[in-house]
Amino acid sequence: MGFIREGFFEEEYSILGLRIPKRLLVPFLILLGAKVAGALLSYSLLNIGSSGTFWMDPIRVFSWDQNRVLLENANGTASWAYTFVGWDSAWYLSIMTRGYGFSSQSYAFSPILPLLGRGVNLLFKSPVVSIAISSLVFGVLWIPIYQLVAEMYMSKKAALASAFIFALSPYVFLFTTVVYTEGLFLFFTLSSWYLFKKGKIAFAAGFAAISALTRIVGVVLAIPMLIVSLRQKGAQRIRWVAFSLLPIVALLSWLAYCQLTANDYLALMHATEWSSLYSLRTLLFEGFPQNGFSVFQDAFQNSPTQPVWLAPLALLAALVISPILIYKTIKTEKPLALYSLVCFVWILMVGALVSMPRYVAVLFPLWIQLTAKLPMNKKSAVILGAVLVVSFITSLSLWVDFLNGQFVA
């Protein structure tokens, strides 16, 4: 980013009376353009307009109950919308249109995305289009929020580069574009931490509560909030601690809903649809004792299709690099390091290994630590540009595989 003049980082655009910093708007627009370009390329490469995707074909698509919604809406939906759906998208669409009662396994998926899709559908009257737009919008809205958070830990120039690296990393780019919760989760989590650092505890707690209802791991944000809140003095400590507990209250409310509708407080943990996929815990304590060393050849076992080519390398990187970055985060901000550590251990213990790169990819403190000390000069800008191009091409490859029914994460 050495070629960008310094004034750029302080200049603003005036749009409809709103003054928006150029340093936030430009990467937002570029990354939105990258997502639209990726969609157009995927649509063209797969000839979706006439041939559809794997998820629109009743002959090829897996005959799972949640996939019915994709087939039922295929004829009456603009074909472009299917550029954004596949795999777990079917669960969110099914919950949105049929409610949680259609399957006991549906409780593994949190309610915010289906609720948002249902609200947007009041305008568009098309479930697939509505939930696709919802995911895409939040899949870019989180980017300037991340940039603002990153500026608390590095220069504005470095934060700009960090935003591009984070947003264009393959798993983040793909899963903040298609109908998954990554974009929503990043938006609410980052907004919460930004507001918390600004001392706006009530708003921060509200966003953290929504994060916990977007993905269960969002509740972990309560830990760093409580740590900082306990350092406050007098009545302010009581107020901050009380608000910091709001994500936990939100999660408990969701568990109460599970009890009311499924007669099971822990319905979200009793979903068995994915039990055949190894987590690190089940690999070491169940698979290895039963099958010996041969089990490591089947660490990705029972996925309906073979994982994509990037999966082994991405898993290795997640397992090796993440702990290093968590350790380094201690020097930057101890509460964030603890947040990252708890999330990482949670992912290891309960998440499928094959999906671990996707889960780890949204731990924003790791990206801050990874990019905080990047050199900001013309030579590094050329290298960064090449890296971003490769990331985009890799993302597009994963996107096409995703639409072809191959297991990405």
QUISUL-V462936 format. One record per pair of residues at least 12 apart in sequence whose C-alpha atoms are under 8 Angstrom apart, sorted by the first residue. I is the first residue (numbers start at 1). GAP is how many residues later the second one is. Records with the same first field share a line. If there is no record, write none. Layout:
BEGIN
I = GAP + GAP
END
This chain:
BEGIN
1 = 156 + 157 + 160 + 375 + 376 + 377 + 379 + 380
2 = 374 + 375 + 376 + 377 + 378 + 379
3 = 374 + 375 + 378
8 = 14 + 15
9 = 12 + 13 + 14 + 147 + 148
10 = 12 + 13
11 = 12
23 = 137
24 = 120 + 123 + 136
25 = 119
27 = 116 + 117 + 133 + 136 + 137
28 = 112 + 113 + 115 + 116
31 = 109 + 133 + 136 + 137
32 = 108
35 = 138 + 142
38 = 358
39 = 44 + 45
42 = 41 + 354 + 357 + 358
43 = 37 + 40
46 = 354
48 = 31 + 32 + 34 + 35
49 = 30 + 31
52 = 27 + 30
53 = 29 + 30 + 350 + 351
54 = 349 + 350 + 351
55 = 12 + 15 + 16 + 27 + 30 + 31 + 348 + 349 + 350
56 = 14 + 15 + 18 + 26
57 = 14
58 = 13
61 = 344
66 = 24 + 25 + 28
67 = 23 + 24 + 27
69 = 21 + 24 + 25
70 = 20
73 = 54 + 55
77 = 49 + 51 + 52
78 = 51
81 = 47 + 48 + 51
82 = 46
83 = 95 + 320
84 = 48 + 93 + 94 + 95
85 = 43 + 47 + 93 + 94 + 318
86 = 92 + 93 + 316 + 317 + 319
87 = 315 + 318
88 = 91 + 92
89 = 89 + 90 + 91
91 = 15 + 18
92 = 17 + 21 + 22 + 87
93 = 21 + 34 + 35 + 38
95 = 19
96 = 18 + 19 + 21 + 22 + 31
97 = 21 + 30
101 = 160 + 161
104 = 158 + 163 + 167
105 = 163 + 165 + 166 + 167 + 168
106 = 162 + 165
107 = 151 + 160 + 161 + 164
108 = 159 + 160 + 161 + 163
109 = 106 + 159
110 = 103 + 104 + 105 + 106
111 = 102 + 103
112 = 98 + 101 + 102
113 = 18 + 21 + 22 + 68 + 71 + 101
114 = 17
116 = 15 + 18
117 = 13 + 14 + 17
118 = 12 + 13
120 = 14
131 = 48
132 = 46 + 47
135 = 41 + 42 + 43 + 44 + 45 + 46 + 48 + 49
136 = 40 + 41 + 42 + 43 + 47
138 = 38 + 45 + 46 + 49
139 = 37 + 38 + 43 + 44 + 45
140 = 36 + 43
141 = 42 + 46
142 = 41 + 42 + 44 + 45 + 46 + 48
143 = 20 + 24 + 44
144 = 19
145 = 42 + 45 + 46 + 49
146 = 17 + 44 + 218
147 = 12 + 13 + 15 + 16
148 = 46
149 = 41 + 44 + 45
150 = 12 + 218
153 = 179 + 215 + 219
154 = 218 + 219
157 = 219
158 = 213 + 214 + 215 + 216 + 218
159 = 213
161 = 210
162 = 205 + 206 + 209 + 210
164 = 224
165 = 223
166 = 201
168 = 220 + 223 + 224 + 227
169 = 219 + 222 + 223 + 226
170 = 221 + 222 + 224 + 225 + 228
171 = 186 + 187 + 190 + 224
172 = 186 + 189 + 190
173 = 222
174 = 221 + 222 + 224 + 225
175 = 183
181 = 33 + 34
182 = 180
184 = 27 + 30
185 = 26 + 29 + 30 + 33
186 = 176 + 178
188 = 19 + 20 + 22 + 23
189 = 18 + 19 + 22 + 29 + 32
190 = 174
191 = 13 + 16
192 = 12 + 13 + 14 + 15 + 16
196 = 29
201 = 39 + 42 + 43
202 = 41
205 = 38 + 39 + 40 + 41 + 42
206 = 40 + 41
208 = 13 + 14 + 38 + 39
209 = 37 + 38 + 39 + 40 + 41 + 42
210 = 37 + 40
211 = 36
212 = 35 + 36 + 38 + 39
213 = 37 + 38 + 41
216 = 35
217 = 126 + 129
218 = 29
219 = 28 + 29 + 32
220 = 119 + 122 + 123
221 = 26 + 118
222 = 22 + 23 + 24 + 25 + 26
223 = 112 + 115 + 116
224 = 111 + 112 + 114 + 115
225 = 16 + 19 + 110
226 = 14 + 15 + 18 + 19
227 = 108
228 = 107
229 = 12 + 15
255 = 12
274 = 78
276 = 25 + 26
277 = 22 + 23 + 24 + 25 + 26 + 75 + 76 + 77
278 = 21 + 22 + 23 + 74 + 75 + 76
279 = 69 + 70 + 71 + 72 + 73 + 74
280 = 68 + 69 + 70 + 71 + 72 + 73
281 = 67 + 68 + 69
282 = 67
283 = 12 + 13 + 16
299 = 54 + 55
300 = 53 + 54
303 = 104
304 = 103
305 = 100 + 101 + 102
306 = 100 + 101
307 = 47 + 99 + 100 + 101 + 102
308 = 90 + 93 + 98 + 99 + 100
311 = 43 + 46 + 97 + 98
314 = 43
315 = 38 + 39 + 41 + 42
318 = 38 + 39 + 42
322 = 22 + 38 + 44
323 = 18
325 = 41 + 44 + 45
326 = 14 + 15 + 39 + 40
328 = 41
329 = 36 + 37 + 40
332 = 37
336 = 29
337 = 28
340 = 23 + 25 + 26
343 = 20
344 = 16
347 = 12 + 13
354 = 55
355 = 53 + 54
356 = 53
357 = 52
358 = 51
END
